[in-house]
Amino acid sequence: MNNNISVLSRQESVSLKGFLILLIIIGHNMFFTLNTQECEMMGYLYCFHIEAFFILPFLYGARRINLRRAMRSFVKLYGTYMIWSTVLYVCYYVCYGHHTCSVKDLMSLWIYATGLKEYTGILILWFLPAMFSLSLLKDVYYSSPKWVKIILLAVSICSLSAHLLSLDYGHFYTIFNSRVPRIPFGIWNAFQYVLLGVVIRRVIVWKRGNIISSCDGIWLLLIWILLSITYFVNSSVQNNLWVLIGLRLVFPVCFYLLYDRYKSMFLRGFFLSIGKTTFEMYIFHPFIGYILFWAIPDFMVYSAIVKWCIIIASLFCVTVLSYWMSLMSRRIPVLHGLLFPSL
């Protein structure tokens, strides 16, 4: 198996990112999450949509790390993180919160990517340091001898286990969250996805290399439906942590097998268009959502029909406006270079 070869074409990658950014926008839509809080729809999306984004680099293939590639990745991902975290720190924590600007706090924010909610008002920026670290870990893994791979997978198992156990938001959450913040550059978060990335790439390559029945898509859909039913029954009846952990491990695998089977359905102009701007849309969309939510503070008092009309309209507005802002920023190179640096 050649790990340097991408198992996705450029169009497939772009269309998949377009689909995933829509799931991210839905998961971050406060109208939607509030209205579906009882059935835990936000938790359902988090069973696979974030994982799917982090697994993507493994499907692209790996290269040996060199300084130029590492710097390009650092500037694009970590550079963007540092710029946006600094701007939001000044605007939110210092100006809006009337706190003293502290170089120590800012350095901690840059290095450890902790305290995002306190210092910036949002959490979404955690994705950038973690993705940068993961891009390096992926290349290190595939270019290393077997004993290094075993060590990396062992650490990944530890990180993934800690993350999954922390989903109890109780005993395990308290234990692990008191230690994780001191690990720099989002490395601990990145390690969660190494095992999943390696396994899912192998599964996809294996599936393509074997003669699979034409009805495999039906079986995959049935499995997805069964997993979904299990999730909603568990979340509404017993909320068993071990069931949730099992679902979190199986959902990403099933998601990618389904995409690989039905990817032709996503190779459309809409997904291809927004897929080219997912990086910018990921940064812009929460702010549009916050403005809309601020404009309709009494959302929960409306009837169910009105609520769903607001939800659909807000999803449309956030998607269109974040896409438009992404295009506009690209048309102003100086502005785009300041907000989204690159080499």
Protein Blocks (a to p, Z undefined) as FASTA:
>chain_A
ZZkbcfbdfklmmmmmmmmmmmmmmmmmmklmmmmmmnommmmmmmmmmmmmmmmmmmno
padddfklmmmmmmmmmmmmmmmmmmmmmmmmmmmnopacdfklmmmmmmnopaklmmno
paklmmmmmmmmmmmmmmmmmmpcfklmmmmmmmmmmmmmmmmmmmnopmmmmmmmmmmm
mpghhlmmmmmmmmmmmmmmmmmmmmmmpccdfklmmmmmmmmmmmmmmmmmmmmmnopa
klmmmmmmmmmmmmmmmmmmmmmmmmcfklmmmmmmmmmmmmmmmmmmmmmmmmmmmlmm
pcfklmmmmmmmmmmmmmmmmmmmmmmmmmmmmlmmmmmgcZZ
